Amino acid sequence: MRRTALLLGGLLALSGPAHAGLMDILESMRPAQPQRLEPQLPPLPARPGRGKNWIGRRAPNAKLPILVMAGHADSQRMHGAGTPGWAVDQGGAAPMQAGITDELYWNLRTARAVVAEGQKQGLNIRFYDPGIRTLRNENDPRSNWSVGAEHAAQGGYVVEIHYDAYSPHGIGPGIIPAVSYGFSVIDEALASEFGAYPYDYRGMLGAPRRGIAMLEIGQLEGALEASLRDPRRRDTTLNQIAARVVKALQDGQELAAKAAEPTAVSQLSIPDINPLE
């Protein structure tokens, strides 16, 4: 009984000002929740864009790593699995890996090569792969879109690696910019290296609407596909592509650093959409 009374007395004591002070201390020790940006989609132009109709000026959060993902990594055996490539679809070749499209196979190989080269060059960069090849719920927390959207909402830069469909279905290389939080200087740098799609391509795709840029390396056909499929030239080809992507990412980060300088002229009043396109 005495022990029970002592316990009750202790609880009553903690319910007073001392307890409130302790709770304040514990609350202050909790890690701060990351600030989240509010998405603001640009308006669709009166006529669909043709070519680059945007200007990248926003600097991503430099404290967060660049997040690289492989397009279609979680949409196999369903609509949106990616192109099989000319060799498989038209040339009768066997897929590079059973159960996935050739595009995903090369997206994965290229994304990993980009991250390896980026880390070698000192970039703060990482790769995400859901590891599950069919996620029918696009809002599944493991999906590319969910993980990428969360990273983008915290101010980070996110890019999915893609290869475009063969002719006449595809267009070719270029960056499809993320649109949710303003056009990025990193997308601007990738556009200088690979070319650019209009920001409203296909009415603004799902990934860009979530803050995820899509980099089309090239059409999966012809010399590019042949060099990827050739075991003697494969690693060299992947390394060359990775070096181009990483150089553009470095250029983008340099632009971002200049934009963050105190003496930099504010670009907030200048529209990001080019009305001439």
C-alpha positions as a Python dict, from the first residue, in 0.01 Angstrom:
ca = {
    (1, 'M'): (0, 0, 0),
    (2, 'R'): (281, 236, 90),
    (3, 'R'): (450, 176, -247),
    (4, 'T'): (122, 243, -426),
    (5, 'A'): (76, 566, -237),
    (6, 'L'): (427, 677, -325),
    (7, 'L'): (363, 598, -691),
    (8, 'L'): (38, 794, -694),
    (9, 'G'): (211, 1081, -519),
    (10, 'G'): (482, 1082, -785),
    (11, 'L'): (227, 1089, -1065),
    (12, 'L'): (43, 1376, -901),
    (13, 'A'): (369, 1566, -866),
    (14, 'L'): (445, 1516, -1234),
    (15, 'S'): (105, 1654, -1327),
    (16, 'G'): (207, 1997, -1203),
    (17, 'P'): (435, 2265, -1352),
    (18, 'A'): (741, 2040, -1338),
    (19, 'H'): (570, 1787, -1561),
    (20, 'A'): (474, 2063, -1806),
    (21, 'G'): (835, 2178, -1817),
    (22, 'L'): (956, 1825, -1880),
    (23, 'M'): (711, 1784, -2167),
    (24, 'D'): (832, 2111, -2319),
    (25, 'I'): (1190, 1983, -2308),
    (26, 'L'): (1094, 1650, -2464),
    (27, 'E'): (895, 1830, -2734),
    (28, 'S'): (1192, 2050, -2817),
    (29, 'M'): (1410, 1739, -2861),
    (30, 'R'): (1194, 1601, -3138),
    (31, 'P'): (1351, 1631, -3484),
    (32, 'A'): (1207, 1919, -3682),
    (33, 'Q'): (966, 1819, -3956),
    (34, 'P'): (1100, 1903, -4302),
    (35, 'Q'): (937, 2202, -4463),
    (36, 'R'): (713, 2111, -4754),
    (37, 'L'): (655, 2316, -5065),
    (38, 'E'): (306, 2374, -5200),
    (39, 'P'): (269, 2254, -5560),
    (40, 'Q'): (166, 2518, -5810),
    (41, 'L'): (114, 2383, -6159),
    (42, 'P'): (168, 2630, -6443),
    (43, 'P'): (-128, 2693, -6672),
    (44, 'L'): (-155, 2496, -6992),
    (45, 'P'): (-79, 2712, -7297),
    (46, 'A'): (-358, 2799, -7538),
    (47, 'R'): (-181, 2586, -7797),
    (48, 'P'): (26, 2275, -7714),
    (49, 'G'): (394, 2360, -7684),
    (50, 'R'): (640, 2276, -7959),
    (51, 'G'): (996, 2258, -7840),
    (52, 'K'): (1130, 2423, -7526),
    (53, 'N'): (875, 2669, -7386),
    (54, 'W'): (1008, 2709, -7030),
    (55, 'I'): (1307, 2862, -6848),
    (56, 'G'): (1465, 2692, -6548),
    (57, 'R'): (1551, 2933, -6266),
    (58, 'R'): (1457, 2760, -5941),
    (59, 'A'): (1745, 2628, -5731),
    (60, 'P'): (1669, 2298, -5551),
    (61, 'N'): (1758, 2248, -5185),
    (62, 'A'): (2135, 2193, -5193),
    (63, 'K'): (2124, 2007, -4860),
    (64, 'L'): (1924, 1722, -5011),
    (65, 'P'): (2074, 1463, -5246),
    (66, 'I'): (1984, 1444, -5611),
    (67, 'L'): (1743, 1153, -5639),
    (68, 'V'): (1773, 934, -5949),
    (69, 'M'): (1516, 670, -6042),
    (70, 'A'): (1453, 434, -6331),
    (71, 'G'): (1136, 509, -6522),
    (72, 'H'): (872, 230, -6527),
    (73, 'A'): (1045, 49, -6239),
    (74, 'D'): (711, -30, -6075),
    (75, 'S'): (476, -51, -6376),
    (76, 'Q'): (567, -378, -6547),
    (77, 'R'): (304, -618, -6684),
    (78, 'M'): (57, -328, -6700),
    (79, 'H'): (-14, -17, -6904),
    (80, 'G'): (287, 214, -6893),
    (81, 'A'): (557, -55, -6881),
    (82, 'G'): (786, 131, -7122),
    (83, 'T'): (897, 56, -7475),
    (84, 'P'): (1020, -293, -7566),
    (85, 'G'): (1263, -129, -7809),
    (86, 'W'): (1300, -186, -8183),
    (87, 'A'): (1518, -496, -8149),
    (88, 'V'): (1251, -687, -7956),
    (89, 'D'): (938, -541, -8110),
    (90, 'Q'): (1049, -533, -8473),
    (91, 'G'): (1376, -725, -8497),
    (92, 'G'): (1273, -1047, -8323),
    (93, 'A'): (1543, -1026, -8054),
    (94, 'A'): (1492, -1173, -7709),
    (95, 'P'): (1433, -923, -7425),
    (96, 'M'): (1740, -834, -7223),
    (97, 'Q'): (1569, -972, -6912),
    (98, 'A'): (1257, -1184, -6890),
    (99, 'G'): (958, -1018, -6724),
    (100, 'I'): (1053, -656, -6789),
    (101, 'T'): (1067, -432, -7095),
    (102, 'D'): (1400, -349, -7249),
    (103, 'E'): (1341, 13, -7161),
    (104, 'L'): (1326, -67, -6791),
    (105, 'Y'): (1635, -284, -6823),
    (106, 'W'): (1832, 5, -6970),
    (107, 'N'): (1670, 261, -6740),
    (108, 'L'): (1798, 63, -6441),
    (109, 'R'): (2146, 14, -6585),
    (110, 'T'): (2173, 380, -6681),
    (111, 'A'): (2036, 519, -6355),
    (112, 'R'): (2283, 311, -6154),
    (113, 'A'): (2568, 420, -6382),
    (114, 'V'): (2470, 786, -6337),
    (115, 'V'): (2468, 757, -5958),
    (116, 'A'): (2800, 570, -5953),
    (117, 'E'): (2963, 834, -6174),
    (118, 'G'): (2803, 1117, -5977),
    (119, 'Q'): (2934, 982, -5647),
    (120, 'K'): (3275, 937, -5806),
    (121, 'Q'): (3264, 1305, -5903),
    (122, 'G'): (3164, 1412, -5553),
    (123, 'L'): (2795, 1477, -5609),
    (124, 'N'): (2544, 1424, -5330),
    (125, 'I'): (2333, 1178, -5526),
    (126, 'R'): (2145, 855, -5462),
    (127, 'F'): (1940, 592, -5644),
    (128, 'Y'): (1595, 465, -5552),
    (129, 'D'): (1443, 141, -5677),
    (130, 'P'): (1110, 21, -5534),
    (131, 'G'): (1222, -337, -5599),
    (132, 'I'): (864, -438, -5681),
    (133, 'R'): (803, -440, -6052),
    (134, 'T'): (423, -414, -6047),
    (135, 'L'): (255, -160, -5820),
    (136, 'R'): (-93, -94, -5952),
    (137, 'N'): (-162, 178, -5697),
    (138, 'E'): (32, 484, -5811),
    (139, 'N'): (2, 625, -5458),
    (140, 'D'): (166, 323, -5297),
    (141, 'P'): (430, 475, -5065),
    (142, 'R'): (696, 253, -5227),
    (143, 'S'): (628, 373, -5581),
    (144, 'N'): (860, 598, -5780),
    (145, 'W'): (592, 866, -5789),
    (146, 'S'): (534, 862, -5412),
    (147, 'V'): (901, 863, -5313),
    (148, 'G'): (991, 1116, -5578),
    (149, 'A'): (700, 1346, -5492),
    (150, 'E'): (797, 1349, -5124),
    (151, 'H'): (1159, 1434, -5207),
    (152, 'A'): (1048, 1711, -5443),
    (153, 'A'): (804, 1852, -5185),
    (154, 'Q'): (1098, 1896, -4948),
    (155, 'G'): (1279, 2098, -5215),
    (156, 'G'): (1499, 1822, -5355),
    (157, 'Y'): (1574, 1751, -5720),
    (158, 'V'): (1436, 1428, -5868),
    (159, 'V'): (1491, 1280, -6213),
    (160, 'E'): (1369, 959, -6376),
    (161, 'I'): (1583, 802, -6649),
    (162, 'H'): (1398, 694, -6963),
    (163, 'Y'): (1459, 576, -7317),
    (164, 'D'): (1208, 688, -7578),
    (165, 'A'): (1012, 461, -7813),
    (166, 'Y'): (1153, 379, -8156),
    (167, 'S'): (1037, 566, -8468),
    (168, 'P'): (774, 668, -8558),
    (169, 'H'): (634, 640, -8205),
    (170, 'G'): (901, 831, -8014),
    (171, 'I'): (1047, 1179, -8040),
    (172, 'G'): (1405, 1153, -7917),
    (173, 'P'): (1630, 1276, -7638),
    (174, 'G'): (1543, 1562, -7406),
    (175, 'I'): (1438, 1663, -7058),
    (176, 'I'): (1070, 1680, -6968),
    (177, 'P'): (1087, 1929, -6681),
    (178, 'A'): (925, 1893, -6343),
    (179, 'V'): (644, 2148, -6320),
    (180, 'S'): (510, 2142, -5963),
    (181, 'Y'): (743, 2389, -5793),
    (182, 'G'): (882, 2603, -6073),
    (183, 'F'): (1128, 2505, -6344),
    (184, 'S'): (1467, 2398, -6210),
    (185, 'V'): (1812, 2523, -6306),
    (186, 'I'): (1919, 2156, -6316),
    (187, 'D'): (1654, 2083, -6578),
    (188, 'E'): (1785, 2387, -6765),
    (189, 'A'): (2136, 2238, -6763),
    (190, 'L'): (2009, 1897, -6877),
    (191, 'A'): (1821, 2073, -7157),
    (192, 'S'): (2149, 2227, -7275),
    (193, 'E'): (2302, 1879, -7299),
    (194, 'F'): (2012, 1662, -7420),
    (195, 'G'): (1753, 1904, -7557),
    (196, 'A'): (1410, 1976, -7411),
    (197, 'Y'): (1047, 1885, -7441),
    (198, 'P'): (773, 2142, -7382),
    (199, 'Y'): (662, 2157, -7020),
    (200, 'D'): (306, 2074, -7129),
    (201, 'Y'): (408, 1759, -7320),
    (202, 'R'): (102, 1532, -7338),
    (203, 'G'): (-89, 1772, -7119),
    (204, 'M'): (178, 1754, -6843),
    (205, 'L'): (263, 1397, -6749),
    (206, 'G'): (207, 1240, -6407),
    (207, 'A'): (570, 1242, -6295),
    (208, 'P'): (637, 1611, -6376),
    (209, 'R'): (310, 1702, -6205),
    (210, 'R'): (458, 1544, -5891),
    (211, 'G'): (787, 1732, -5917),
    (212, 'I'): (981, 1457, -6097),
    (213, 'A'): (1175, 1540, -6414),
    (214, 'M'): (1197, 1280, -6690),
    (215, 'L'): (1518, 1254, -6890),
    (216, 'E'): (1482, 1079, -7225),
    (217, 'I'): (1829, 956, -7318),
    (218, 'G'): (1735, 870, -7675),
    (219, 'Q'): (1515, 645, -7884),
    (220, 'L'): (1565, 274, -7825),
    (221, 'E'): (1661, 189, -8182),
    (222, 'G'): (1946, 210, -8429),
    (223, 'A'): (2303, 279, -8323),
    (224, 'L'): (2215, 358, -7962),
    (225, 'E'): (2026, 35, -7904),
    (226, 'A'): (2286, -168, -8092),
    (227, 'S'): (2571, -30, -7881),
    (228, 'L'): (2380, -103, -7561),
    (229, 'R'): (2304, -458, -7668),
    (230, 'D'): (2659, -531, -7785),
    (231, 'P'): (2848, -679, -7484),
    (232, 'R'): (3175, -540, -7619),
    (233, 'R'): (3045, -181, -7628),
    (234, 'R'): (2783, -185, -7350),
    (235, 'D'): (2987, -60, -7056),
    (236, 'T'): (3155, 210, -7263),
    (237, 'T'): (2818, 330, -7391),
    (238, 'L'): (2663, 339, -7044),
    (239, 'N'): (2966, 519, -6901),
    (240, 'Q'): (2955, 781, -7178),
    (241, 'I'): (2585, 844, -7116),
    (242, 'A'): (2642, 865, -6740),
    (243, 'A'): (2927, 1112, -6787),
    (244, 'R'): (2702, 1340, -6996),
    (245, 'V'): (2424, 1330, -6738),
    (246, 'V'): (2658, 1394, -6445),
    (247, 'K'): (2829, 1684, -6623),
    (248, 'A'): (2488, 1844, -6677),
    (249, 'L'): (2394, 1785, -6312),
    (250, 'Q'): (2718, 1952, -6205),
    (251, 'D'): (2648, 2247, -6434),
    (252, 'G'): (2299, 2273, -6286),
    (253, 'Q'): (2432, 2276, -5933),
    (254, 'E'): (2676, 2553, -6028),
    (255, 'L'): (2384, 2756, -6161),
    (256, 'A'): (2194, 2685, -5840),
    (257, 'A'): (2488, 2802, -5628),
    (258, 'K'): (2509, 3128, -5824),
    (259, 'A'): (2135, 3180, -5785),
    (260, 'A'): (2174, 3144, -5410),
    (261, 'E'): (2447, 3409, -5382),
    (262, 'P'): (2335, 3719, -5183),
    (263, 'T'): (2436, 3947, -5470),
    (264, 'A'): (2236, 3753, -5728),
    (265, 'V'): (1963, 3952, -5898),
    (266, 'S'): (1619, 3821, -5809),
    (267, 'Q'): (1443, 3646, -6096),
    (268, 'L'): (1108, 3614, -5919),
    (269, 'S'): (941, 3879, -6133),
    (270, 'I'): (1050, 3716, -6461),
    (271, 'P'): (805, 3456, -6593),
    (272, 'D'): (935, 3101, -6632),
    (273, 'I'): (718, 3030, -6936),
    (274, 'N'): (843, 3145, -7275),
    (275, 'P'): (540, 3293, -7455),
    (276, 'L'): (712, 3270, -7793),
    (277, 'E'): (691, 2889, -7801),
}
